[in-house]
Amino acid sequence: MFVQVFEGRVSDREGLHRQMDQWMSDLRPGATGFLGSTAGVTDDGNGIAFARFESAAAAKANSERPEQGRWWTETEKCFAGDVTFTDSEDVEPLLGGGSNDAGFAQVMKGSADRDRLHTLDAGFEDVAGSWRPDLIGGLRVWTGPDRYVEVNYFTSEADAREGEKKEPPAALAAQMGEFEELMADVEYRDLKDPWLY
């Protein structure tokens, strides 16, 4: 899988939403290898989108279409300032990957030792269904040797907040100190109205 993440300050939230909808209706049919996208704007105006393709070649072919260029020229007007793009083929699905059934999505940006993170992932996935049924999937995109951005999908924001308060099961309790250490410098961005395609 190949993922392109783009983000920036948004000046026209509704316009951006319309542009994303328009891409799906008008450009999606010709985008070979497109798998889906997750986008949205945080309460403080940060826009972020994850566009998933089967391969880097498929994404490149899409970006080279004239209609894609015209669409982006209009879409860019919805941002205040520069938009950053990050591409990666180093992608890991969590709990089976993303879900279009989500009512809330949370983006996390951070750094971590992969082996430590994978060990914690394995322990979490063993108990996730019973402990955190509000978390219905996720996608981690590695943007460097130890840097990542991930998006996690929840049934709703209310469910996610309740889930955060729950005590971990005994099998995970011993790992919580290490987990909290890894999460200490993580930047969180909440998408309370995720646009899921």
N, C-alpha and C positions, 0 to 999 in steps of 0.2 A: 504494500500500500504506500502511496505517496500523499502527503498532506501539505497544503500551503496554508499558513496562518497569516492573516493580515489584520492590522489593528491601527487605530488612531483616534484622535478626538473627534467626536461627531457633532456637527452643527445642525443637522437636519435628520433627526431620528426617523420620522415618518417617511421622508424621502428615501432614506437608505433601505427601509423595510420594503417600500414599493419597488426599488431597484432589485432587491434580492428576489422578490416575487416575480418581477418581470424576467429576470434571468431564467428562472425555472420554467416559465411558460414559453418564452421565445427562444432562448439559447440552449436550454437543456437538451432538446431533441437532437441537436447536432454535436453534443459534447460526448464523444466516444470515450468510454472508460470512466465517466463520472460516477462516483458511488454515493455521494450525499454531502450535505454541509450543515453546520451548526453555526448560528450567528446570533448577535444581539448587542444591546447597549446597556451598560451599567447605569445605575442611578446618577452617577457623577459624570456621565457623558463619554465614557470610553467604549468604543466599538471594537468588536473582535469577531473574526469569522474563521472557521476551520473548513476548508474545502478538501474533500477526499477524492482521490483518483486511484485507478488501478495501478498506475505507474507514472514515473516522471515524464516519460514520453507522451503519455495521454494528456497530461496536464500541459505540456509544452505545445502540443498540437492544438489544444483548446485556446491557449493564450495567443497563438498566432493567427486565429481566425479574425478577419476584419470586423465582424459583428461584435466580437469580444472586446476589441479595442474601442469601438464606439460606445459600447455599454460602460466600460470602465471610465471613459471620459466624462460621462454623465454621473456615474456613481461617485467619482472622486469629489464632485462638487458638494457632496453630503458631509464631507470631512472638513475640519478647521485645521489646516496645516498638513504636514507630511503623513503619509501612510507607510508603515513598515511591513515588509513581506519577509517571511521565514519559510523556507522549503525544507522538507525532510522525508526521507524514505525509512527512517529509523522510528517505526511506529509500533506501539504495543497496545492491543485492546485489553481492557480490564473488565472482568465479569461479562465477557462476550462482546464488548464494544458499546457503541452508542445506542441510544434508543429514541425513536421519534415519539414515544409515549410520555416523555418527560414533561413535567410542568415547571421544572426549575433546573438550571444548569449552573455549575460553579467551575470557573477556570482557576487553575493553580499554576503559578510560575515559580520555579525554584531550582535548586541544585542538590544532587545527592550522589553518593556512591551507588552505582547500579546494583552491585551484588547485595548490599545491605537492603536496598529498596525492594529488590525482587524477593528476598527472604521474607520481608514483612508482608509483601503482596500475597505470597503463598499462604501465610498464616491467616491473613484477613479473608481471603477467598474461601477458605475452609469453613468459616463461620458467618460469612456475610449474609447468606440467605435468612438465617434465623435472627441474627443480631441487628443487621441494618437492611431490612427489606425495602426501605425507602430509596436505597442506592441501587439503581437498575442498570448501570453500565458506565463505562468510561473509556477514554482514549488518551494515551500518553505519547507525546511527540518529543523525541529527543532532538534538541537543537545544538548540541555540542557533546563532548565526552561525558560531562556530568551535569549538563543543563537540560531542563525539560519544561514543556508547557503541557498541561493536561486539562481535559474537560470531563467532569463527572456529571451524570444525569440522575435526577431524583424524581420521585413521583410528584412531589410538590415542595415548596419552600417550607411550609409548616411541618411536613413530615421530616424533612432534613434537619430542621432545628430541634425537633423532638429526638431524632436519632442521635444527634450530637451529645445530648444529655445522658444517654444510656451508658451504664457501666459496661465495660468490655467483659466478655466471658473469660473464665479462668484460663482457657488456653491462650488468650492474648494478653492477659494482664501483665505478665512478665515482660512483654515486649513494648509496653506503652511508653516507658521512659525513652527507649531508643526511637520510637516513632515520633514522640514529641520533639526530640533533639533534631531529627531530620526535617521536621515541619517548622522549625523555629523561624527560618527566614523566608518562608513561602509567602508569595503575594497572592491574595485571593481577589477574584472578580466575580461578582454574582450577576447572573443573567436571569432576572426574575420573570422575563417574558421571552424565553428563547425561541428563535426562529429556526425550526427544524425542517430540513428538506431531505 
